[in-house]
Amino acid sequence: MKTIKLFLRLAIAVGFLSASADRLGMWPKDISAWGNWNSFLEYTHVLNPWVPDTLIPTLGTVATAAEIIFAIFLIIGFKTELFAKLSGILLLIFALSMTFSIGIKSVFDYSVFSASAAAFALSLLKEKYLEVDILIAKKKH
């Protein structure tokens, strides 16, 4: 069970970091989805057509910052259950936005519901393994 928890933490975190790196132009153009920040913001607007244009950069920044923060905390194992739940919620929001704006097929193609479910499952695994939370708990005792 310990290695499954570690695998879930790393898989979700690396997925977030890869997507963030893509929108920040850190992946080669021939393998990237967005390739740059402006293309990502255009996609953000497609997924959120009800959001005013002026708020799209803020929404994109908040989503990207959340993904990076959640990823770091999942990798190091800080408040794992909390950040797993927040990751599940964020991924579910992405999935629903995609479903209602561009259709359900892309949600299934990109396994967004699966990633959300994996994050929620991770939040239920209580046994600590290679987590900063272990060190914090030891200091308290």
N, C-alpha and C positions, 0 to 999 in steps of 0.2 A: 504494500500500500504506500510505503514511503516513496518509492521510486515513481509510482504513478502520480503522486502529488507533485513531486519535483518536475516530472515531465509536463504536467498541466501548467504549472507556474511558468516554466520556460517557454512552452509552446505559445501561450497567450501573450507573454511579454515580447517574444521575438516577433510575433505577428504585428503587435502594436508598433514596435520599433522599426520594422521593415516598412510599414505603411507611412510612418512619420518620415523616415529617411527618403522615401520616394517623393513625397510632396515637397521636401526640402531640396530636391535635386541631387541626392546623394547616390542614387542608383544609376547605372548606365542607361542612356536613353532607349536603347534597343530592348531593354527588359522592364522598363518602368511603366506604371499605369498612368501616372500624372506627369512625372518628370520635373515639375516645377510648381511653385506656390500658386501662381495665377491659374494654371490648369486645375489644380485642386480646388481653388475657390469657385471656379466655374462649375465644377461638379457638385460642390457644396450647395450652390444655388439651385442646381437641378434637383437635388434631393430635398431641398427646403424652399420651394417656390413661394410659400406664404411668408417667409422672412424678408423684411425690407432689404434692399440691396446694400444699404449702408451698414447693416449689421452682419452681413456675410463674412467679412474679414474677422470680426470678433468671434463669430461662431466657429469658423475654421481654426482660429488661434486657440480657443478654449478646448475644442475637441482634440487638437494636436497636443496641447500641453497636458491634457488629462491622459492621453494615451502614453505619453513619455513618462509622466509621473507614475501612473499605474504600473507600467512596465518595470521601471526601476524598483519600485516597492515589491513587486511580485518576484523579481529576480533575487533580491536580497532577503526576501521573506519577512518584510516588516508589515505588521497588521494584515497578514495574508488573507484572513477571512473577510475583512472589510474591503480590501482592494479587489478581491475576487468578486464580491457582490457588486461593487461599483463597476468593475469591468463587464460583468454580465448585464448590468443595466445599460451601460454605454453601448455595448454591442447590440442589445435588443432595440435601443433607440435607432441605431444605424439600420438594423434590419427592417424595422417598421417604416422608417423614412424611405428606404429603398423600395419597399413593397408598394407603398402608396404613391410614390412619384415615378418610378420606372418599371415597376412590375416585380412579381415574385421570383421569376426565373433567375435574375442576377443574384438575389439573396441566396438561393440554393446553389448556384454556380460558385459563389465565393464562400459558401459554408458559414454564413454569418449567424444563422440560428444555431448551428452546431457549436460555433465558438462561444456564443452566449451561454448555451447549455453547459459547455465545459467549464466556463467561468463560475456559473452557479454551482456546479458539482464540486469544483475546487473549494468553494466557500464552505462546503459541508464537511470537508476533511479536516478534522481537528488535530490529529497527531502531527507534531512539529518535526520537520526534517530539514537540516541545513538552512535554518532560518535565523535571522537576527533576533526574532522574537524569543528564541531559546536563551540567548545571552541576556536579554532584557529581563526575562523571568528569573534567571539565576541571580541577577543583581538585586532584585527585589527581595529575594529570600536570604 
